Amino acid sequence: MGLQEEIRDFLIESMESLANLDREIVQLEQNPADTRLIASAFRAVHTIKGTSGFFGFETLGALTHVTENVLSQVRDGKRALTPELVSLILSALDEVKALLAAIEATGQEGEDRSAELRVRLEQAASASEIAPVSTTVQVSAEAPPGRKSGFQSLRSKRPPAAATGPEDGGALLTTLPDASPRPFATAAGPETGDAAVTASKGRQEVRVEGAAQLADSTIRVDVGLLNRLMNLVGELVLARNQLLQDASAHSTSLQQTSQRLNLITSELQEGVMKTRMQPIGVVWHKLPRVVRDLAAQCGKKVRIEMDGAETELDKTIIEAIKDPLTHIVRNCCDHGIETPEQRLSLGKRAEGVIQLRAYHEGGVVNIEISDDGAGIDPERLKRKAIEKGILSPEQAAHMSARDALHIIFLPGFSTAAQITSISGRGVGMDVVKSNLEQIGGTVEVMSRTEGGTTIRIKIPLTLAIIPGLVVTLNKDEVGSRAEAAMPADGRRWRPEERFIIPQANLLELVHIPAAEQSRRIENVHGTPVFHHRGKLLPLLYLGRVLGRREQEEPAAGAVNLVVLQVETRKIGLAVDRIWDTQEIVVKPLGRQLKGLSCYVGATIMGDGRPALILDVVGLARLGGLLAQGRPASQGEPAAPAQTARSQKLLLFRAGSFPRVAVPLVLVDRLEEVDAEAIERAAGRTVLHYRGEILPLISLAEMLVPEADPEQVRRGVLQIIVFSDGPRRMGLIVDQIVDIVDEAITVRHRVSAPGILGSAVISGKITDLLDLHALLRATGKDWAGAGPDKPSNPGRVLVVEGRTATREMLQGLLETDGHATAPAETLAEALGKLRSETFDLVITALDLSGEQSAGLQLLQAIRGDVLLGDVPVLALLHPQRGSARNVKPAGLGAFDAHVYQDDRTELLNAVASLVSKRTTAQEVRQ
Amino acid sequence: MMVGPASTCQYVTFRIDHLWLGIEVLKVQEVIRALEMTVVPLAPESVEGLINLRGQIVIAIDTRRSLGLPPAPGDRPSMNIVIHSADSAVSLLVDEIHDVLDVPVDTFAPVPDNMPAKQRSLIGGVYDLESGLLLVLDTERLLEEASCASLPFQTKPASPKQISLQVNSRT
């Protein structure tokens, strides 16, 4: 047994609208000029007609069709609404109800008894408006026998149907979700009886008998009352939490009572939450018609399948997803499913299928909308996005197919070739996304290779009580630091501050032991990042973001991280301690705190104290991770043990270069800026940056000169800032990929201007950035802003094993006017020194220990009569030893030493050594 | 228990620092002892924190700070005067609760000019009583100032969505 879900929903909906219709028609009779009522009646009949056609109920379809015709004439003002006509319509509606009751009871329409009624309606419809009186006369003249026979036949047919009615009705009841109040048509029954002709009573009784079975089990409840109940239960949950906490310290009898209270409260909470639950079918049952109409409109054949319509969701959420869901289904119909001809030529069935699926999973409801249409072509999306200027070609080129699919959620995007009445105006999917996000949901799109698209929506079950993770700051400090913080803002410093992170934003929890910190957490010049499952995720310190702490020392013990999903990105949030997950009742913050974007609201914890619920999007924005840079912090990154030739490299992606590396020592900061902030001045792309003008270079444009530099950029740009003392330069790249610590060997030299060569880094071919070329590209700016050119350019030999560093040094010196020559090893350096003349030797060779290459070089130079007086400058690696004051022994023997990352100092030292040397030579001559 | 005809008005009086202040009794919901407070990081400076008032989350205003007075000496618990506000209840932290007084309306006078500007803007007027000068606290103004007080970290960059829309309209 069991009616199909859809038919059941159809019956429920139809009965509901018929109940209204009875009332409305009667009102209409008293107030025939009310166009709103006519339109409403017309719509109701039209809907039943449409859906009955969909389910193949022919009699019902035919009857509603003629009724609709009559109503449409009334609506269009072609005929007056006489009492006779009203009676006729009402008896038609009664017949519709009888048919619906029969369908409910038996699943079939039964015998067609409405033929005569239809004829009369048709006659009424065809009668011209000029002779309304004659029409009514005709109708009323014919009416009595027609009715009589109709009712007689009904009466004679009814008993068997009525006999099966109760059983079927009862069986049906059990399949109905009892928690959802389902209004039924019965309420309007008596009214109809009063207004309609008395003869129709017999039929009504039959109908009411059938429907009453359903109606008795449900009751209409004011949603406001349910909301109040929900709030009270929320309070009860809080009180329970508090009681449980207190009771644990008391007598066993109190504990038992509180345990019982605990169970009852949980059940009550569940029950009250259920009263607000509605099956998602409530929204879905409108979709078949939408699809049907749309398909007809675009000449397609589309079937809609539903699975899991009984999946329940909170009423407020049901309401919120109604429009997004309809929009997605329309999109499937309009864009996804092909025309029957196309489908047949592809070997598919002519009829396309849209499948709706809903199911619970881990406290959220998943809704999937799939179609078996053409699928989404990521390349086409990219082209469109470029055309519309939403993406730059470089960005598009490196977008993964998965990311590309999400282009459809960008504002202003639509791929429909032409704008139809259905879709294509480019407003839609972005609104869908933002609407869903407002209720804490997410949406993702997947395109299958065999064709077809699936859109998956994840939404929370309810909004009022949400699970959240409790985290705290200041786990152990009540003492010195607390007092130290006191005078700063005058507020009393609480030993522990609790915050709640909504579970919906939570991805995972990560504990990084102190020993692993140096390996997993890095500080890229002010932007903390951490390695997580092969990815580099930005890191926020909760204490710092909320202004509770000035500095966070990552080395001070283990770090607890909460990995969060923030919009499309993942971020790590470092907290002092992670507690457990709790059900919390979200309460809004008062007006005075509305402006704070980092909180969603507050809740009351088990101990009775309020705690704030964090808004992770607001938090990330506050922390500068979304569309904002972070100020640099002091201090050097902790130095991991490293081999002599390994160095830290920043890997990024730019233009057609998927992996480019630059030594981290050269990088000043990483920034994210809005494309809007970029300006052009004197023919150059510049950024107003911390009070100065930062020249910008797009690597993609430099490497591929034909790319249009005026091309409008969108969104947030990644910028690597290189600095040399007061001079800075920004490099626009597409994405920062990683930071690696590795020794590199250049395998392949000069592949493109701006690229030194290629090397294998982390198992992948990577291009090495030629900073030298970049410096030249912004030469004017650098010369203009920098210190004066050295008066005495000299010839400098750069002895350094690491290619990238060496070439970078050469670039730097050459920009400053010096001539340079490279040497990789001690032997090569000595060879070059003996064959050529140099004014200065710079070495970054290892200096640790007596036998180190650096000292050997120095001794070899000093030991050679011819070379003896060439000054030697030692470059210290900033990462060798975290403290600057620990200097290698034997450093004093060098003419000067400079830290490698201190470029101003380096250039000054070079200039002074070179000028000393040339002056000495002049004196000698 | 109105004492006279319409010529008197009832005030809840209290003390903050050296000031003797009053709030019309009808605006006051209740007076309670100090409750445990949850600090709200980044909140406007006049917001002291959140308290749990029988299941309701109530914002506590540091009235001292609003009036431009120095922080209370020591860690003496303050009293809460819970008042009705537009959307919810708000608690004002005060040093000490005094009596509820029937004040003759005819003793009302405008705010003295020599009062500090920050205080003058929040005081609706004064009653020159025998027991001293009672300042009438303008609670609406106080709450208004608390809510639009400068938020120290309120940097709200335009969302990416807005940006691309702007660009759209230009091209």
Contacts between the chains, C-beta under 8 A, distances in Angstrom:
chain1	res1	chain2	res2	distance
A	235	B	55	4.7
A	238	B	55	6.2
A	239	B	55	7.4
A	389	B	167	7.0
A	389	B	168	7.8
A	389	B	171	5.7
A	390	B	164	6.4
A	410	B	164	7.2
A	411	B	161	5.3
A	411	B	164	5.9
A	411	B	165	6.0
A	411	B	168	7.9
A	412	B	164	6.6
A	412	B	165	6.8
A	412	B	168	5.2
A	430	B	161	7.3
A	434	B	161	7.8
A	489	B	45	7.5
A	490	B	65	7.8
A	490	B	71	4.3
A	491	B	39	6.2
A	491	B	48	7.1
A	491	B	49	8.0
A	492	B	37	7.5
A	492	B	39	7.8
A	492	B	75	6.6
A	493	B	39	8.0
A	494	B	37	7.7
A	494	B	38	7.7
A	494	B	39	5.8
A	497	B	38	7.7
A	497	B	39	6.4
A	497	B	41	7.4
A	498	B	38	7.7
A	546	B	41	3.6
A	546	B	42	5.9
A	547	B	41	5.7
A	547	B	42	5.7
A	547	B	152	7.2
A	547	B	153	6.3
A	548	B	41	5.5
A	587	B	56	7.9
A	587	B	57	5.0
A	589	B	57	7.4
A	589	B	59	7.4
A	590	B	57	7.8
A	590	B	58	7.5
A	590	B	59	4.4
A	590	B	85	7.6
A	590	B	87	6.7
A	590	B	88	5.2
A	590	B	90	6.5
A	591	B	85	7.3
A	591	B	86	6.8
A	591	B	87	5.7
A	591	B	88	7.8
A	591	B	143	7.4
A	591	B	147	5.0
A	592	B	43	7.7
A	592	B	44	6.5
A	592	B	46	7.8
A	592	B	47	5.4
A	592	B	59	5.1
A	592	B	61	7.3
A	592	B	90	7.3
A	592	B	143	7.0
A	592	B	146	4.9
A	592	B	147	4.3
A	593	B	40	6.2
A	593	B	43	5.9
A	593	B	44	7.8
A	593	B	47	6.5
A	593	B	59	6.3
A	594	B	147	7.3
A	595	B	44	7.7
A	595	B	147	7.5
A	595	B	151	5.3
A	595	B	154	6.2
A	596	B	40	7.3
A	596	B	42	5.9
A	596	B	43	6.5
A	596	B	151	6.8
A	596	B	154	7.9
A	597	B	154	7.9
A	597	B	156	6.7
A	598	B	42	6.5
A	599	B	40	7.6
A	602	B	38	7.7
A	602	B	50	5.9
A	602	B	57	4.9
A	603	B	57	7.8
A	604	B	52	5.1
A	604	B	55	6.4
A	604	B	57	6.7
A	608	B	36	7.5
A	608	B	52	5.3
A	609	B	36	5.3
A	609	B	38	5.6
A	609	B	52	6.3
A	610	B	38	4.4
A	610	B	50	4.1
A	610	B	51	6.9
A	610	B	52	5.3
A	610	B	57	5.0
A	611	B	38	6.3
A	612	B	38	7.0
A	612	B	40	6.3
A	612	B	50	7.6
A	621	B	155	8.0
A	621	B	156	7.5
A	621	B	157	6.8
A	622	B	42	7.7
A	622	B	153	6.2
A	622	B	155	7.3
A	626	B	157	7.6
A	627	B	157	4.8
A	627	B	158	7.7
A	627	B	159	7.5
A	627	B	160	6.4
A	628	B	155	7.1
A	628	B	157	5.5
A	674	B	157	7.0
A	674	B	158	7.0
A	674	B	160	7.8
A	674	B	163	5.8
A	675	B	163	6.9
A	675	B	167	7.8
A	676	B	158	7.5
A	676	B	163	5.4
A	676	B	166	7.1
A	676	B	167	7.6
A	712	B	167	6.2
A	712	B	171	6.7
A	714	B	163	7.4
A	714	B	164	5.5
A	714	B	167	6.4
A	715	B	160	5.2
A	715	B	163	6.9
A	715	B	164	6.7
A	716	B	160	6.3
